[in-house]
Amino acid sequence: MYDTDSFTETDPSVVGSRIDPVLARSWLLVNGAQYERFETASRSRADIVILDIEDAVAPKDKDAARDNVVRWLADGHSDWVRINGFGTPWWAADLAALAGTSIGGIMLAMVESVDHVTETAQRVPGVPIVALVETARGLERIAEIASAKGCFRLAFGIGDFRRDTGFGDQPATLAYARARFTIAAKAANLPSAIDGPTVGSSALKLSEATAVSAEYGMTGKICLTPDQCAAVNEGLSPSQDEIKWAREFFAEFEADGGEIRNGSDLPRIARGTKILELARAYKIVPSDYGINDHMPAPTDTYHY
């Protein structure tokens, strides 16, 4: 068996590397008005860097922040950008400036309807769009938003959602909303949703909040500072105990003949396969770790 300890997220070789946004865990917001912070963010442990020209930027600074982002992208970077919402005075200008750049993707603020996504997608063809849903109106339409042409992933804008609804920040209070995100994403065949950020610098609070995200099936989380990214990546990655369980399950399954024995085997095969695939994708284990220990995960139903 491999020694997986040398392949953890703390390996310095992962600093500054980006991964497939389908699998991205940490989505780091960076104030677009502060160009000097872009380089630091690019060398962070963030899976995805998002240059923010929406909430982080005052109206008087919007044009300058947009220019900063375009200059950064023109230098060959391919980070994401959070743009201003559909219907704001800046939405069209944001898209016009970003069209044709090396942008990796767009996080669209304040999405409340399918049109917000489709109209944005038409102006930047081929650019993936994360729909940031932040209001009660958006949550009520989340299934339609998830199915909109151009929608790549859903993200939960917790701060504005709480402001809109008057909800508190306890996990039980936001359980319904988080569940709606996960179910809508799954039903639309999207990658799992991205949870909102945790405010503050407490490592324990961040760890607990990330565990809540994972409990609700959310596989990404918005980060507000570079130092949050490593903890989020760890919390949303397979644990060493999960990897150990997967290896032991497949070893036992193969030793027992490698044939389905009862109704619990299919779900366990699917779970074990996913754990090992993610562990390899996140470089927690070597790329060939467990590669021959399991078969492709079958569907748990046979409906077509």
DAPESUL-V773671 format. One record per pair of residues at least 24 apart in sequence whose ideal C-beta (glycine too) atoms are under 8 Angstrom apart, sorted by the first residue. I is the first residue (numbers start at 0). GAP is how many residues later the second one is. D is the distance in Angstrom with one decimal. If there is no record, write none. Layout:
i->I gap->GAP d->D
i->I gap->GAP d->D
This chain:
i->0 gap->246 d->7.0
i->1 gap->283 d->6.2
i->1 gap->284 d->6.1
i->1 gap->287 d->5.5
i->3 gap->236 d->6.3
i->3 gap->239 d->6.3
i->3 gap->275 d->7.9
i->3 gap->280 d->6.5
i->3 gap->281 d->5.1
i->3 gap->285 d->7.5
i->6 gap->276 d->6.0
i->6 gap->277 d->5.5
i->6 gap->278 d->5.2
i->6 gap->279 d->6.3
i->7 gap->276 d->6.1
i->8 gap->36 d->7.3
i->8 gap->221 d->6.1
i->8 gap->224 d->5.0
i->8 gap->225 d->5.3
i->8 gap->228 d->6.5
i->8 gap->273 d->7.0
i->8 gap->274 d->8.0
i->8 gap->275 d->6.8
i->9 gap->220 d->7.1
i->10 gap->272 d->7.1
i->13 gap->31 d->6.5
i->13 gap->269 d->6.3
i->14 gap->28 d->6.1
i->14 gap->29 d->7.2
i->14 gap->30 d->6.0
i->15 gap->26 d->6.2
i->15 gap->27 d->4.4
i->15 gap->28 d->7.0
i->17 gap->28 d->7.8
i->17 gap->29 d->6.5
i->17 gap->30 d->6.5
i->17 gap->31 d->7.5
i->17 gap->86 d->7.8
i->18 gap->28 d->5.1
i->18 gap->262 d->7.2
i->18 gap->263 d->7.5
i->19 gap->261 d->7.5
i->20 gap->26 d->7.8
i->20 gap->27 d->5.8
i->20 gap->59 d->7.8
i->20 gap->83 d->7.2
i->20 gap->84 d->6.2
i->20 gap->107 d->6.5
i->20 gap->131 d->7.2
i->20 gap->132 d->7.4
i->20 gap->170 d->7.9
i->21 gap->169 d->4.8
i->22 gap->24 d->7.5
i->22 gap->168 d->7.5
i->22 gap->196 d->7.7
i->22 gap->255 d->7.2
i->22 gap->258 d->5.5
i->22 gap->259 d->7.4
i->23 gap->24 d->4.6
i->23 gap->196 d->5.6
i->24 gap->194 d->6.7
i->24 gap->195 d->5.5
i->24 gap->196 d->6.7
i->24 gap->207 d->5.8
i->24 gap->208 d->5.0
i->24 gap->211 d->4.1
i->24 gap->212 d->6.8
i->24 gap->257 d->7.9
i->25 gap->194 d->7.5
i->25 gap->195 d->6.5
i->25 gap->197 d->5.1
i->25 gap->202 d->7.2
i->25 gap->203 d->4.0
i->25 gap->206 d->4.4
i->25 gap->207 d->5.3
i->25 gap->210 d->7.8
i->26 gap->53 d->7.8
i->26 gap->80 d->7.7
i->26 gap->103 d->8.0
i->26 gap->128 d->7.4
i->26 gap->167 d->5.8
i->26 gap->193 d->5.8
i->26 gap->194 d->7.0
i->26 gap->195 d->5.0
i->26 gap->196 d->6.4
i->27 gap->194 d->8.0
i->27 gap->195 d->4.6
i->27 gap->196 d->7.9
i->27 gap->197 d->7.9
i->27 gap->198 d->6.4
i->27 gap->200 d->7.8
i->27 gap->201 d->5.8
i->28 gap->27 d->6.7
i->28 gap->53 d->6.6
i->28 gap->168 d->7.4
i->28 gap->193 d->6.2
i->28 gap->194 d->6.9
i->28 gap->195 d->6.1
i->30 gap->25 d->4.2
i->30 gap->26 d->6.8
i->30 gap->34 d->7.7
i->31 gap->24 d->6.7
i->31 gap->25 d->5.6
i->31 gap->33 d->3.6
i->31 gap->34 d->7.1
i->31 gap->36 d->5.6
i->31 gap->37 d->5.2
i->31 gap->49 d->7.6
i->32 gap->24 d->5.0
i->32 gap->25 d->7.8
i->32 gap->28 d->4.7
i->32 gap->31 d->6.3
i->32 gap->32 d->4.3
i->32 gap->35 d->6.9
i->34 gap->33 d->4.4
i->34 gap->36 d->7.5
i->34 gap->37 d->7.2
i->37 gap->30 d->7.6
i->37 gap->34 d->5.3
i->37 gap->39 d->7.9
i->37 gap->41 d->7.9
i->39 gap->186 d->6.4
i->40 gap->38 d->8.0
i->40 gap->185 d->6.1
i->41 gap->35 d->6.8
i->41 gap->37 d->7.3
i->43 gap->182 d->3.8
i->43 gap->185 d->5.6
i->44 gap->181 d->7.2
i->44 gap->184 d->4.2
i->44 gap->185 d->4.7
i->44 gap->188 d->6.2
i->45 gap->177 d->6.5
i->45 gap->180 d->6.7
i->45 gap->183 d->4.6
i->46 gap->173 d->7.9
i->46 gap->182 d->7.5
i->46 gap->186 d->6.8
i->47 gap->31 d->7.6
i->47 gap->32 d->5.7
i->47 gap->56 d->7.4
i->47 gap->57 d->7.9
i->48 gap->30 d->4.4
i->48 gap->31 d->6.7
i->49 gap->29 d->7.0
i->49 gap->30 d->4.5
i->49 gap->31 d->6.7
i->49 gap->32 d->5.1
i->49 gap->57 d->5.5
i->50 gap->28 d->5.7
i->50 gap->29 d->7.2
i->50 gap->30 d->5.0
i->50 gap->31 d->7.3
i->51 gap->29 d->7.7
i->51 gap->30 d->4.5
i->52 gap->28 d->6.5
i->52 gap->29 d->6.7
i->52 gap->30 d->6.2
i->52 gap->31 d->6.8
i->52 gap->37 d->7.6
i->52 gap->41 d->6.5
i->53 gap->28 d->4.9
i->53 gap->29 d->6.3
i->53 gap->30 d->5.0
i->53 gap->31 d->7.2
i->53 gap->55 d->4.5
i->54 gap->27 d->7.8
i->54 gap->54 d->7.0
i->54 gap->105 d->7.9
i->61 gap->28 d->5.2
i->62 gap->30 d->7.9
i->65 gap->24 d->7.7
i->65 gap->27 d->7.0
i->65 gap->28 d->6.2
i->65 gap->31 d->5.4
i->66 gap->30 d->8.0
i->68 gap->28 d->7.8
i->68 gap->29 d->7.5
i->69 gap->27 d->5.4
i->69 gap->28 d->7.2
i->69 gap->31 d->6.3
i->72 gap->25 d->7.6
i->72 gap->28 d->4.2
i->72 gap->29 d->5.1
i->72 gap->30 d->5.8
i->73 gap->27 d->6.9
i->73 gap->28 d->7.8
i->75 gap->26 d->6.5
i->76 gap->25 d->6.7
i->77 gap->24 d->4.7
i->77 gap->25 d->6.8
i->77 gap->26 d->4.4
i->78 gap->24 d->7.5
i->78 gap->25 d->5.7
i->79 gap->24 d->4.9
i->79 gap->25 d->4.5
i->79 gap->26 d->6.7
i->79 gap->27 d->6.1
i->79 gap->50 d->7.7
i->80 gap->24 d->8.0
i->80 gap->25 d->5.9
i->80 gap->26 d->7.2
i->81 gap->24 d->7.7
i->81 gap->25 d->4.1
i->81 gap->26 d->7.9
i->81 gap->27 d->6.1
i->81 gap->50 d->7.3
i->82 gap->24 d->7.3
i->82 gap->25 d->6.2
i->82 gap->26 d->6.8
i->82 gap->37 d->7.9
i->83 gap->25 d->6.1
i->84 gap->24 d->4.4
i->84 gap->25 d->3.4
i->84 gap->26 d->7.3
i->84 gap->31 d->7.2
i->85 gap->24 d->7.4
i->85 gap->25 d->7.5
i->85 gap->29 d->7.2
i->85 gap->30 d->4.0
i->85 gap->33 d->6.2
i->85 gap->34 d->6.6
i->86 gap->29 d->7.9
i->90 gap->29 d->7.8
i->91 gap->31 d->7.8
i->94 gap->25 d->6.6
i->94 gap->28 d->4.3
i->94 gap->29 d->5.9
i->95 gap->27 d->7.5
i->97 gap->26 d->6.4
i->97 gap->29 d->8.0
i->98 gap->24 d->6.4
i->98 gap->25 d->5.4
i->102 gap->24 d->6.2
i->103 gap->24 d->7.8
i->104 gap->24 d->6.9
i->104 gap->25 d->6.7
i->104 gap->47 d->6.7
i->105 gap->24 d->7.1
i->106 gap->25 d->5.5
i->106 gap->48 d->6.6
i->107 gap->24 d->6.1
i->108 gap->25 d->7.1
i->108 gap->48 d->7.3
i->109 gap->24 d->5.5
i->109 gap->25 d->6.9
i->109 gap->28 d->7.5
i->109 gap->47 d->7.6
i->109 gap->50 d->7.3
i->110 gap->27 d->5.6
i->110 gap->34 d->5.8
i->111 gap->25 d->4.7
i->111 gap->26 d->4.4
i->111 gap->29 d->6.7
i->112 gap->25 d->7.9
i->112 gap->28 d->5.9
i->112 gap->31 d->7.6
i->112 gap->32 d->7.1
i->113 gap->27 d->7.4
i->113 gap->30 d->5.2
i->113 gap->31 d->6.1
i->113 gap->33 d->7.8
i->113 gap->34 d->4.4
i->115 gap->29 d->7.8
i->116 gap->28 d->6.3
i->116 gap->31 d->4.1
i->116 gap->32 d->7.5
i->116 gap->33 d->5.4
i->116 gap->34 d->5.1
i->117 gap->30 d->5.6
i->117 gap->31 d->5.6
i->117 gap->32 d->6.1
i->119 gap->30 d->6.9
i->120 gap->27 d->7.9
i->120 gap->28 d->6.2
i->120 gap->29 d->2.8
i->127 gap->24 d->3.7
i->127 gap->25 d->7.8
i->129 gap->24 d->7.2
i->129 gap->25 d->5.1
i->129 gap->64 d->6.7
i->130 gap->24 d->6.9
i->131 gap->24 d->7.9
i->131 gap->25 d->4.9
i->132 gap->24 d->6.4
i->132 gap->28 d->7.7
i->132 gap->48 d->7.4
i->133 gap->25 d->7.8
i->133 gap->26 d->3.8
i->133 gap->27 d->5.2
i->133 gap->30 d->7.1
i->134 gap->25 d->6.7
i->134 gap->26 d->6.4
i->134 gap->29 d->4.6
i->134 gap->30 d->8.0
i->135 gap->25 d->7.6
i->135 gap->28 d->5.6
i->135 gap->29 d->5.4
i->138 gap->38 d->6.0
i->138 gap->41 d->5.9
i->141 gap->38 d->5.5
i->141 gap->39 d->6.7
i->141 gap->42 d->4.5
i->142 gap->41 d->4.7
i->142 gap->44 d->6.4
i->142 gap->45 d->7.3
i->144 gap->39 d->7.5
i->145 gap->38 d->4.2
i->145 gap->39 d->5.8
i->145 gap->41 d->7.0
i->145 gap->42 d->3.8
i->145 gap->44 d->5.8
i->146 gap->40 d->7.9
i->146 gap->41 d->4.7
i->150 gap->37 d->7.4
i->150 gap->39 d->6.9
i->151 gap->38 d->7.1
i->151 gap->39 d->7.7
i->152 gap->32 d->7.1
i->152 gap->37 d->5.8
i->152 gap->38 d->5.2
i->152 gap->39 d->7.9
i->152 gap->40 d->6.7
i->152 gap->41 d->6.0
i->152 gap->67 d->7.2
i->153 gap->27 d->5.4
i->153 gap->30 d->6.4
i->153 gap->31 d->5.3
i->153 gap->36 d->6.7
i->153 gap->39 d->4.4
i->153 gap->40 d->7.0
i->154 gap->38 d->6.6
i->154 gap->39 d->3.9
i->154 gap->40 d->7.8
i->154 gap->41 d->7.4
i->154 gap->65 d->7.4
i->154 gap->67 d->6.7
i->155 gap->25 d->5.5
i->155 gap->37 d->6.4
i->155 gap->38 d->6.9
i->155 gap->39 d->5.4
i->155 gap->40 d->4.6
i->155 gap->62 d->7.5
i->156 gap->39 d->5.9
i->157 gap->37 d->7.6
i->157 gap->38 d->3.1
i->157 gap->39 d->7.1
i->158 gap->37 d->6.8
i->158 gap->38 d->7.7
i->158 gap->40 d->7.9
i->160 gap->35 d->7.7
i->170 gap->41 d->4.7
i->170 gap->44 d->8.0
i->174 gap->41 d->7.3
i->177 gap->34 d->7.9
i->177 gap->35 d->7.8
i->177 gap->38 d->4.1
i->177 gap->40 d->6.5
i->178 gap->37 d->6.3
i->180 gap->35 d->7.8
i->180 gap->37 d->6.7
i->181 gap->34 d->5.8
i->181 gap->35 d->4.0
i->181 gap->36 d->6.3
i->185 gap->31 d->7.7
i->190 gap->28 d->6.8
i->190 gap->29 d->7.9
i->191 gap->25 d->5.7
i->191 gap->26 d->5.8
i->191 gap->27 d->3.9
i->191 gap->28 d->7.2
i->192 gap->24 d->7.8
i->192 gap->25 d->5.0
i->192 gap->26 d->7.6
i->192 gap->27 d->7.2
i->193 gap->24 d->6.7
i->193 gap->25 d->7.8
i->193 gap->26 d->3.5
i->193 gap->27 d->6.4
i->193 gap->28 d->6.3
i->194 gap->25 d->6.8
i->194 gap->26 d->4.6
i->194 gap->27 d->7.1
i->195 gap->25 d->7.6
i->195 gap->26 d->5.7
i->196 gap->24 d->7.1
i->196 gap->25 d->4.2
i->196 gap->26 d->6.3
i->196 gap->27 d->4.9
i->196 gap->31 d->7.9
i->197 gap->26 d->7.7
i->197 gap->30 d->7.3
i->198 gap->25 d->6.9
i->200 gap->24 d->7.6
i->200 gap->26 d->7.7
i->202 gap->28 d->6.5
i->205 gap->25 d->5.2
i->205 gap->26 d->7.3
i->206 gap->24 d->6.0
i->206 gap->28 d->6.2
i->209 gap->25 d->3.3
i->209 gap->26 d->6.3
i->210 gap->24 d->6.1
i->232 gap->49 d->7.4
i->236 gap->41 d->6.7
i->236 gap->42 d->7.4
i->236 gap->45 d->5.0
i->236 gap->47 d->6.0
i->237 gap->37 d->4.6
i->237 gap->38 d->7.8
i->237 gap->40 d->5.3
i->237 gap->41 d->4.8
i->237 gap->44 d->7.7
i->237 gap->46 d->6.6
i->241 gap->33 d->5.0
i->242 gap->32 d->6.2
i->242 gap->33 d->7.0
i->242 gap->36 d->5.3
i->242 gap->41 d->7.2
i->242 gap->42 d->6.6
i->244 gap->27 d->7.4
i->244 gap->30 d->7.5
i->245 gap->25 d->7.5
i->245 gap->26 d->3.9
i->245 gap->27 d->7.9
i->245 gap->29 d->4.4
i->245 gap->30 d->5.3
i->245 gap->44 d->7.2
i->245 gap->48 d->7.7
i->246 gap->29 d->7.7
i->246 gap->43 d->6.0
i->246 gap->46 d->6.4
i->249 gap->40 d->7.2
i->249 gap->43 d->4.3
i->249 gap->44 d->4.5
i->250 gap->42 d->6.9
i->252 gap->41 d->7.9
i->253 gap->39 d->7.3
i->257 gap->37 d->7.8
i->265 gap->32 d->6.0
i->265 gap->34 d->5.0
i->266 gap->33 d->5.9
i->268 gap->25 d->6.8
i->268 gap->26 d->7.1
i->268 gap->28 d->5.5
i->268 gap->29 d->6.8
i->269 gap->27 d->4.0
i->269 gap->28 d->7.4
i->269 gap->30 d->6.6
i->272 gap->24 d->4.0
